[in-house]
Amino acid sequence: VKKDTEFIGLPWFCEKYLNHQNQHNFKNKITLLVSGGGTGNTKESLYKIINFLNDFEYFEIFIDQTLKNSMSNLNNFNVFDYSNERFQQVDWIIGRPGIGLLSDVVKFRIPIIMVSDEKNEEIQSNIKQAVFCGLGIDFNGIGVNIEDRIQQLVDLLQNKKIHKEILDSLIKQKCGGTDILTEMLIND
């Protein structure tokens, strides 16, 4: 089967959200979505990040329901509702880069700081590809240990130049893979 398999590259399986701003305006606060994905493997790292960033009044932090349910001491954080309107308010996403979250990154043009456990080969591959495409930054690559990474994260989240560079890459991403795949399946 493998020798008869042919790789076909397709654009993202989402459409860009047309009402979204091409450039986020850093308001009084930088709005963050912290998302752990379905497995929970990154919750300890994300918990440390959330608690550290919460000490800075210029971050507004939203968390996903899975994180809130898994950590009882996150009750004072707002749960993200994944609505188009809420995504328009987000400046950065910090989370586990599964295909769903990466599709949201492309659809809504929001830079991502990718956090993962090092044992998940699929997520590690997603990180490599997302960094290569300019969608965001590998959290594990910005410091020696988690405390060092978190400290550097504060500066990174406030860096408008890096934010704009990632936005420029996100704007260039091609979408519409669903339509192309459908046409290929119908015509073959």
Secondary structure as GFF3:
##gff-version 3
##sequence-region A 1 188
A	DSSP	three_ten_helix	2	4	.	.	.	ID=ss1
A	DSSP	beta_strand	30	35	.	.	.	ID=ss2
A	DSSP	alpha_helix	43	53	.	.	.	ID=ss3
A	DSSP	beta_strand	59	63	.	.	.	ID=ss4
A	DSSP	alpha_helix	65	70	.	.	.	ID=ss5
A	DSSP	three_ten_helix	72	74	.	.	.	ID=ss6
A	DSSP	beta_strand	78	79	.	.	.	ID=ss7
A	DSSP	alpha_helix	84	87	.	.	.	ID=ss8
A	DSSP	beta_strand	92	95	.	.	.	ID=ss9
A	DSSP	alpha_helix	99	108	.	.	.	ID=ss10
A	DSSP	beta_strand	112	114	.	.	.	ID=ss11
A	DSSP	alpha_helix	121	133	.	.	.	ID=ss12
A	DSSP	beta_strand	136	138	.	.	.	ID=ss13
A	DSSP	three_ten_helix	139	141	.	.	.	ID=ss14
A	DSSP	alpha_helix	146	158	.	.	.	ID=ss15
A	DSSP	alpha_helix	160	172	.	.	.	ID=ss16
A	DSSP	alpha_helix	177	187	.	.	.	ID=ss17
###
